[in-house]
Amino acid sequence: MAVRKGSSGGEDMCPYRLVLEHVTSRWGVLVLIALEERSYRFSELRREIGRVSEKMLTQTLQTLERDGMVHRDAKPVIPPRVDYSLTALGREAAEQVRTLATWTERRMEAVTEARAAYDETRTPEGARAVSSGGSA
């Protein structure tokens, strides 16, 4: 999964890494998890995810659609109706990112403790206490 030498990113990147970036991006994870439950219209999905701009959601959906994970169903009605759902490949990816999201939620207390310990050693008081062998 290495990046080719001299590449500047984008399509020049290792294809595995590029797909991994799409699936694990901030909005990619949230889109996959939301669509795992049911299909959504664009505005519903935006509300479900929250705090995502229209532009970022559009880009994320297009990227995941191109990668074969999201199906866009545009119905020829007035007003236009577009529904987004997961493909079989998308459902498989959603299961994987949901596992990671569940693990993150379950282990958040340990992460918070690790952050506090790290930050304590980086503050002037904490760094002095660690270097002198004392406590802050």
N, C-alpha and C positions, 0 to 999 in steps of 0.2 A: 504494500500500500504506500509506496514511496511516490513523491512528486518527481516528475521528470526534471532533469537538470535544465536550467535555463528557462523554465516555464514562469509565466507571469501570473498564473492563476486561471480561473475560469475553465474553459474547455481543455486547456493544456494540462490540468491537474489529473492525477490518477483518477479514473472513473469511480473507484470505490470510495475514495475520499470525498469526491464531489457529492455523491449520493448521501454519504454519511452527514455531510454538512447540511444538505437539504432537509433530511429527516430529523436531525438533532438541533436545527436552528431554533431560536427562541419561539418563533411563530409556527414553525413546522411541527414541533412537538405538540403544541396546543391545538392546532388544526387536526392533526391525526387523532388525538385523544377525544376531541369533541365529535368528530365524524364517526368515531368508533360506536357511539351510542345510536346515532340516526343520521339521516341526510338533513341538510340545512339549506335554506336560501341564504344568499350572501349577507343580507342585513341581519338575519337571525344568527348566523355564525359569528358575525362581528360582535353582536351583543353577548353571545355566549362566551366568547374568548375575552372580551373586554380590553380596553386600552390599546387596541391595535388600529393603526390608521387604515383608511380605505386602500391607500396605495400599497402598504405592506401586505395586507391581506390578499389583495389582487395578485401581487407578485408571488407570494407564497403558494397560493392556489394554482397559479399557472406553472410554477416550478414543479409542484407535486403532481400536477396533471401530466406534464411532459415526462416525468419519471415513471408514469404509469400507476401512481398511487391514488389519485383522485379522479373521479369521473364527473364531468360537467355535463349536465342534462339541460339544454336550452329548449324550452317549449315554445312553439310558435303561436303564442297567444298575446292578446293586448290587455293589460300591459305585459311586457315580456316577463317570463318566469324562468329562472335558472336555479336548479338544485344541484348541490354538491354532495357526493357520497364517496365512500371508499371502494376501491377495487379490491379484488382478492389480495393483490400484492400490498395494497395500502392497509388492509386489515391485519395482515401479517406484521407489517412495520409498526402499526399502532399497538399491537400486543407487546412488541418489544419495548417501545418507548414508554408504554404504561407501566411495564415492569420496573424500568428505571425510575419513573416518576413516583411509583409506590415505594420503592426502596429509599428514595430521597426523602419522602415524607416520613417514613418510619425511622430513618437515621438522622433526622434534622437536629435532635437534641445533641447527639455526638458531634455533629458538625459545628454547632453553636459553641460547645465546650472547646473543641479544637481551635476555633477562631479566637475565642477569648484567651486561651493559653498562648497562642501565637502572638496576638496583639499585646499581651502583657509583657512578653519578652522584647517587644519593639518600642515600648514607651520608655522615656528616660528613667522613670522610677523602677520599672520592671527590669530594664536592662542592667541597671546598677545592682539590683537585688540578685539577679541571676549571676552576674560576674563576680560578686562578692560572696556568693554562697548563701546569702540571707534571704528573707522573704520580704515582699513589698508591704 
